[in-house]
Amino acid sequence: MKSSLFLDKVRAAVSEHGMTENVRTVTVALSGGADSVALLRAMILLREELGFSVRACHLNHCLRGEESDADERFCAELCGRLGIPLDTARIDVNALRGKHESLEETARRLRYGFFREVMSSAEAPAVLATAHTASDNVETVMFNLTRGTGASGLCGIPPVRRSEGLVAVRPLIGCTRADVESFLDALGQEHITDRSNFSVEYSRNRIRMNVVPELEKINPALADVIGRMTRNLRGDNAYLEELADKALDGCRKGRGWDAAALSKLPEPIKARAVRKILMNGGIEPSALRIQTAAELLEKRSARYNPCKDRFFTIRKGVCFTEEIHQNFGGYNEKKSPKSGDK
């Protein structure tokens, strides 16, 4: 019964957001943890009904030594037992950490690069399924609040995300962590437990272990109410995003955009326009980075280096992003054009 209720929630999310509509291949991002293992098992159980094939991929971040290697072996053994093709890779995240990047940002950048490589070989149309849950959504909203987020951050985790040709879907977005555990118990399915998930060194862990339980004492249906809030806010935010797209189209100039014209936009539209410019240039758009870039728009010339080799540049009143490879002795002036360039 628990298994059936869990699958009903997954079906509902997949149907509501059209996650597998006209899709031939679902590639599950498999870490070996409870959420991703539950996602893999759910996709296998639903594949004939919904008409897609299932693959999986696993990236060893090489951050926890033998534990990371054990996770990789677990995923390989699980997929072998279930008859699921698995793509794996090993990347030393610490060694590739960029200037001005946190470890989490580096890991995410490399992880999504791996995902794009894997998806390029999947039978199309294909989607990447990640194991974000309703509980993750709560933690994300709370984490964003602590950083002084805007409306976009309060929208939480989108059920479907399209970025640079990669379509990521979250079939477990309506399921809580308790739902996941009950489903795995019903199947008798083992999973990996990452000990770092219990370290209070990480802000998200403190939110999950200390903040969320207190909020659930006030309202046990916390995940449901946060889910409703994020759905409502996503509608409002989508409208503002559309206005930002139109503003960017109207401010096109040369290789980029008219910085002075962008600077005069209403604040909610300007912030979203700058965010889109940064994202299109491969720059993770934190609140501080958006604010810093937006404050430069009134200048005729400026250059801002928010992360390794990526720059937000204003030249002769035109703003754009560019990639400049840096050496210890200065800049390697061989530049790669980014947003706005032809």
DOVO-487037 format. One record per residue (C-alpha): residue in one letter; y, x, z negated. Coordinates in Angstrom, 3 decimals, always signed. Last residue first. Layout:
N
PT   residuo         c2         c1         c3
PT         a          Y          X          Z
...
This chain:
342
PT   residuo         c2         c1         c3
PT         k    +36.448    +27.572    +32.754
PT         d    +37.845    +28.121    +29.288
PT         g    +38.828    +25.305    +26.931
PT         s    +36.375    +26.096    +24.203
PT         k    +34.847    +29.560    +24.438
PT         p    +35.628    +32.581    +26.563
PT         s    +33.765    +35.815    +25.786
PT         k    +35.863    +38.857    +25.141
PT         k    +35.268    +42.525    +25.848
PT         e    +38.043    +43.922    +23.701
PT         n    +35.661    +45.636    +21.326
PT         y    +37.900    +45.378    +18.366
PT         g    +38.523    +48.060    +15.786
PT         g    +36.769    +51.243    +14.733
PT         f    +34.117    +49.418    +12.755
PT         n    +33.324    +47.300    +15.786
PT         q    +34.139    +43.651    +16.412
PT         h    +32.868    +41.472    +19.241
PT         i    +35.536    +38.994    +20.240
PT         e    +34.474    +35.391    +20.843
PT         e    +37.209    +32.924    +21.706
PT         t    +38.654    +29.647    +20.514
PT         f    +41.673    +27.943    +22.051
PT         c    +45.321    +27.209    +21.338
PT         v    +48.133    +27.338    +23.915
PT         g    +51.680    +27.970    +22.725
PT         k    +52.022    +31.327    +24.440
PT         r    +48.750    +32.460    +22.815
PT         i    +47.170    +30.646    +19.886
PT         t    +43.728    +31.878    +18.877
PT         f    +40.935    +30.534    +16.686
PT         f    +38.542    +33.468    +16.559
PT         r    +34.792    +33.997    +16.353
PT         d    +33.237    +37.482    +16.072
PT         k    +31.895    +36.788    +12.566
PT         c    +33.666    +33.903    +10.864
PT         p    +37.122    +32.395    +10.224
PT         n    +39.116    +34.942    +12.271
PT         y    +42.580    +33.420    +12.882
PT         r    +44.924    +34.604    +15.638
PT         a    +48.514    +33.537    +16.145
PT         s    +51.141    +33.120    +18.859
PT         r    +53.595    +30.299    +19.553
PT         k    +53.279    +28.989    +15.996
PT         e    +53.373    +25.287    +15.100
PT         l    +49.571    +25.069    +15.383
PT         l    +48.968    +27.672    +12.676
PT         e    +48.757    +25.119     +9.845
PT         a    +45.969    +23.298    +11.705
PT         a    +43.852    +26.482    +11.854
PT         t    +44.142    +27.035     +8.091
PT         q    +43.438    +23.376     +7.276
PT         i    +40.375    +23.240     +9.514
PT         r    +39.046    +26.497     +8.083
PT         l    +39.607    +25.349     +4.496
PT         a    +37.871    +21.991     +5.105
PT         s    +34.871    +23.775     +6.639
PT         p    +34.397    +23.691    +10.422
PT         e    +31.418    +25.940    +11.304
PT         i    +32.777    +27.899    +14.276
PT         g    +30.774    +27.856    +17.527
PT         g    +33.813    +27.339    +19.751
PT         n    +33.047    +23.655    +20.298
PT         m    +32.935    +23.296    +16.508
PT         l    +36.364    +24.865    +16.077
PT         i    +37.961    +22.680    +18.749
PT         k    +36.287    +19.570    +17.335
PT         r    +37.570    +20.328    +13.821
PT         v    +41.067    +20.865    +15.199
PT         a    +40.977    +17.415    +16.802
PT         r    +39.613    +15.859    +13.618
PT         a    +42.376    +17.366    +11.504
PT         k    +45.024    +16.295    +14.015
PT         i    +43.741    +12.712    +14.107
PT         p    +43.802    +12.235    +10.329
PT         e    +47.162    +14.077    +10.080
PT         p    +49.015    +12.071    +12.736
PT         l    +49.569    +14.279    +15.800
PT         k    +52.651    +16.487    +15.962
PT         s    +50.740    +19.782    +15.561
PT         l    +48.520    +18.891    +18.522
PT         a    +51.576    +18.707    +20.813
PT         a    +52.787    +22.099    +19.558
PT         a    +49.357    +23.666    +20.119
PT         d    +49.040    +22.487    +23.735
PT         w    +45.306    +22.792    +24.327
PT         g    +42.924    +25.268    +25.942
PT         r    +42.633    +27.472    +29.038
PT         g    +45.687    +25.963    +30.674
PT         k    +46.893    +22.880    +28.828
PT         r    +44.917    +19.883    +27.632
PT         c    +46.893    +17.822    +25.116
PT         g    +46.016    +14.370    +26.519
PT         d    +42.282    +15.047    +26.519
PT         l    +42.531    +16.332    +22.966
PT         a    +44.334    +13.176    +21.880
PT         k    +41.682    +10.981    +23.520
PT         d    +38.938    +12.839    +21.657
PT         a    +40.893    +12.497    +18.388
PT         l    +41.227     +8.731    +18.930
PT         e    +37.453     +8.490    +19.420
PT         e    +36.899    +10.461    +16.226
PT         l    +39.147     +8.010    +14.375
PT         y    +36.989     +5.101    +15.579
PT         a    +33.777     +6.931    +14.645
PT         n    +35.196     +7.536    +11.165
PT         d    +35.603     +3.833    +10.487
PT         g    +32.029     +3.114    +11.600
PT         r    +30.671     +6.103     +9.683
PT         l    +32.466     +4.842     +6.581
PT         n    +30.427     +1.652     +6.521
PT         r    +27.100     +3.468     +6.932
PT         t    +28.103     +6.041     +4.290
PT         m    +28.932     +3.316     +1.772
PT         r    +25.682     +1.456     +2.394
PT         g    +23.646     +4.636     +1.863
PT         i    +25.603     +5.457     -1.290
PT         v    +24.685     +1.976     -2.562
PT         d    +21.002     +2.420     -1.705
PT         a    +20.695     +5.932     -3.138
PT         l    +22.364     +4.836     -6.382
PT         a    +20.020     +1.886     -6.968
PT         p    +19.439     +2.959    -10.594
PT         n    +23.168     +2.400    -11.249
PT         i    +24.752     +3.827    -14.405
PT         k    +21.601     +5.733    -15.394
PT         e    +21.322     +6.757    -11.743
PT         l    +24.698     +8.489    -12.087
PT         e    +23.322    +10.618    -14.929
PT         p    +20.210    +11.523    -12.922
PT         v    +22.427    +12.472     -9.926
PT         v    +24.610    +14.933    -11.847
PT         n    +22.098    +17.203    -13.606
PT         m    +19.065    +17.998    -11.449
PT         r    +20.321    +17.063     -7.987
PT         i    +23.921    +18.160     -8.534
PT         r    +22.819    +21.391    -10.193
PT         n    +20.440    +22.020     -7.305
PT         r    +23.192    +21.418     -4.758
PT         s    +25.426    +23.932     -6.516
PT         y    +22.888    +26.754     -6.323
PT         e    +22.510    +29.191     -9.223
PT         v    +20.926    +26.330    -11.160
PT         s    +17.583    +27.445     -9.670
PT         f    +15.073    +24.626     -9.350
PT         n    +14.993    +24.439     -5.557
PT         s    +14.534    +28.234     -5.555
PT         r    +10.960    +27.628     -6.691
PT         d    +10.057    +26.185     -3.282
PT         t     +7.166    +23.784     -3.803
PT         i     +4.719    +23.733     -0.886
PT         h     +2.768    +20.601     +0.005
PT         e     -0.554    +18.916     -0.639
PT         q     -1.600    +15.576     +0.870
PT         g     -3.803    +13.169     -1.072
PT         l     -2.594    +10.493     +1.325
PT         a     -1.448     +8.134     -1.450
PT         d     +0.039    +11.101     -3.318
PT         l     +1.959    +12.093     -0.192
PT         f     +3.431     +8.606     +0.135
PT         s     +4.323     +8.411     -3.571
PT         e     +6.102    +11.779     -3.364
PT         v     +8.097    +10.733     -0.326
PT         d     +9.149     +7.424     -1.874
PT         a    +10.296     +9.292     -5.009
PT         r    +12.404    +11.566     -2.803
PT         t    +14.086     +8.462     -1.433
PT         c    +13.455     +6.940     +1.984
PT         g    +16.075     +5.394     +4.300
PT         i    +17.030     +8.750     +5.885
PT         l    +13.351     +9.567     +6.432
PT         p    +13.507     +9.237    +10.251
PT         r    +16.344    +11.783    +10.485
PT         v    +17.022    +12.569    +14.175
PT         a    +18.398    +15.733    +15.771
PT         v    +19.424    +15.712    +19.446
PT         l    +20.260    +19.200    +20.717
PT         g    +22.377    +19.489    +23.877
PT         e    +25.257    +21.236    +22.146
PT         s    +25.297    +18.738    +19.247
PT         r    +23.931    +15.228    +18.973
PT         r    +23.213    +13.979    +15.454
PT         v    +21.218    +10.899    +14.558
PT         p    +20.816     +9.443    +11.057
PT         p    +24.153    +11.064    +10.115
PT         i    +24.102    +12.814     +6.722
PT         g    +27.002    +11.849     +4.483
PT         c    +29.921     +9.773     +5.743
PT         l    +31.865    +10.974     +2.704
PT         g    +32.276    +14.352     +4.389
PT         s    +33.881    +12.763     +7.425
PT         a    +36.285    +10.795     +5.233
PT         g    +37.815    +13.945     +3.799
PT         t    +36.175    +16.388     +1.435
PT         g    +37.596    +18.061     -1.637
PT         r    +34.800    +20.565     -2.240
PT         t    +33.303    +18.646     -5.180
PT         l    +33.255    +15.497     -3.060
PT         n    +31.233    +17.288     -0.367
PT         f    +28.539    +18.093     -2.928
PT         m    +28.418    +14.479     -4.100
PT         v    +28.110    +13.192     -0.523
PT         t    +25.428    +15.765     +0.270
PT         e    +23.469    +14.978     -2.910
PT         v    +23.423    +11.264     -2.106
PT         n    +22.323    +11.939     +1.490
PT         d    +19.577    +14.270     +0.290
PT         s    +18.252    +11.387     -1.832
PT         a    +18.321     +9.097     +1.201
PT         t    +16.156    +11.683     +2.953
PT         h    +16.649    +14.573     +5.385
PT         a    +13.330    +15.646     +6.914
PT         t    +14.445    +16.825    +10.349
PT         a    +13.105    +15.412    +13.610
PT         l    +14.124    +17.312    +16.764
PT         v    +14.243    +15.080    +19.822
PT         a    +12.711    +15.286    +23.286
PT         p    +13.209    +13.695    +26.717
PT         a    +11.729    +16.003    +27.778
PT         e     +8.527    +17.964    +27.202
PT         a     +9.454    +20.687    +24.746
PT         s    +10.335    +24.200    +25.991
PT         s    +14.097    +23.983    +25.437
PT         m    +13.409    +22.353    +22.079
PT         v    +12.015    +25.576    +20.636
PT         e    +15.054    +27.622    +21.691
PT         r    +17.409    +24.968    +20.369
PT         f    +15.576    +24.879    +17.038
PT         f    +15.738    +28.666    +16.730
PT         g    +19.498    +28.599    +17.261
PT         y    +19.616    +25.795    +14.714
PT         r    +17.897    +27.987    +12.151
PT         l    +20.077    +31.004    +12.914
PT         r    +23.288    +29.076    +12.296
PT         r    +21.862    +27.306     +9.235
PT         a    +20.655    +30.538     +7.666
PT         t    +24.006    +32.219     +8.290
PT         e    +25.917    +29.293     +6.815
PT         e    +23.660    +29.224     +3.732
PT         l    +24.061    +32.981     +3.209
PT         s    +27.815    +32.513     +3.300
PT         e    +29.642    +33.786     +6.351
PT         h    +32.974    +35.665     +6.301
PT         k    +31.393    +38.531     +8.285
PT         g    +27.932    +37.653     +9.520
PT         r    +24.557    +37.631     +7.818
PT         l    +21.975    +39.062    +10.202
PT         a    +20.161    +41.316     +7.716
PT         n    +20.091    +38.583     +5.079
PT         v    +18.623    +36.067     +7.546
PT         d    +15.661    +38.245     +8.509
PT         i    +14.212    +36.003    +11.217
PT         r    +10.511    +35.193    +11.651
PT         a     +9.455    +32.624    +14.263
PT         t     +6.953    +29.783    +14.530
PT         d     +6.067    +27.114    +17.096
PT         l     +3.310    +24.705    +16.026
PT         p     +1.072    +22.453    +18.147
PT         i     -0.445    +19.649    +15.983
PT         g     -4.218    +19.292    +15.611
PT         l     -3.993    +18.063    +12.004
PT         r     -6.016    +20.955    +10.584
PT         g     -4.167    +23.491    +12.719
PT         c     -0.842    +21.935    +11.765
PT         l     -1.685    +22.258     +8.063
PT         e     -3.006    +25.827     +8.420
PT         a     +0.077    +26.987    +10.315
PT         c     +2.423    +25.277     +7.854
PT         f     +0.614    +26.836     +4.872
PT         r     +0.697    +30.281     +6.503
PT         e     +4.458    +30.041     +7.035
PT         d     +5.003    +28.935     +3.439
PT         a     +2.881    +31.869     +2.237
PT         d     +5.073    +34.257     +4.240
PT         s     +8.173    +32.849     +2.567
PT         e     +6.511    +33.232     -0.834
PT         e     +5.541    +36.819     +0.032
PT         g     +9.179    +37.814     +0.429
PT         r    +11.619    +35.103     -0.576
PT         l    +14.398    +35.362     +2.034
PT         c    +12.320    +36.118     +5.126
PT         h    +13.845    +33.068     +6.892
PT         n    +10.423    +32.046     +8.255
PT         l    +11.189    +29.337    +10.818
PT         h     +8.648    +26.575    +11.370
PT         c     +8.235    +24.263    +14.354
PT         a     +6.216    +21.092    +14.866
PT         r     +4.899    +19.013    +17.761
PT         v     +4.263    +15.293    +18.069
PT         s     +3.732    +13.143    +21.171
PT         f     +5.610     +9.881    +21.715
PT         g     +4.833     +6.212    +22.272
PT         l     +6.031     +4.284    +19.229
PT         e     +2.641     +2.859    +18.210
PT         e     +0.759     +5.963    +19.338
PT         r     +3.110     +8.309    +17.462
PT         l     +3.407     +6.320    +14.226
PT         l     +0.712     +7.969    +12.081
PT         i     +1.559    +11.430    +13.438
PT         m     +5.265    +10.851    +12.789
PT         a     +4.504     +9.822     +9.205
PT         r     +2.347    +12.915     +8.543
PT         l     +5.060    +15.213     +9.891
PT         l     +7.784    +13.475     +7.895
PT         a     +5.731    +13.648     +4.691
PT         v     +5.224    +17.386     +5.275
PT         s     +8.976    +17.783     +5.868
PT         d     +9.886    +15.993     +2.639
PT         a     +7.273    +17.641     +0.418
PT         g     +8.015    +21.209     +1.430
PT         g     +6.070    +23.058     +4.135
PT         s     +9.230    +23.905     +6.047
PT         l     +8.438    +21.826     +9.123
PT         a    +11.153    +20.856    +11.605
PT         v     +9.224    +18.121    +13.438
PT         t     +9.357    +18.106    +17.230
PT         v     +9.197    +14.589    +18.667
PT         t     +8.274    +14.498    +22.346
PT         r     +8.389    +11.700    +24.932
PT         v    +11.551     +9.875    +23.850
PT         n    +12.625     +6.687    +25.666
PT         e    +13.807     +5.274    +22.301
PT         t    +12.654     +7.623    +19.569
PT         m    +15.676     +7.583    +17.263
PT         g    +17.064     +4.226    +18.328
PT         h    +19.177     +4.026    +15.163
PT         e    +17.870     +0.747    +13.758
PT         s    +14.354     +1.295    +15.157
PT         v    +13.773     +4.772    +13.688
PT         a    +15.286     +3.733    +10.349
PT         a    +13.160     +0.562    +10.140
PT         r     +9.986     +2.361    +11.224
PT         v    +10.504     +4.974     +8.488
PT         k    +11.012     +2.277     +5.865
PT         d     +7.865     +0.455     +7.040
PT         l     +5.963     +3.756     +6.975
PT         f     +6.818     +4.146     +3.301
PT         l     +5.727     +0.603     +2.517
PT         s     +2.383     +1.161     +4.287
PT         s     +1.672     +4.421     +2.449
PT         k     +2.428     +2.806     -0.896
PT         m     +0.000     +0.000     +0.000
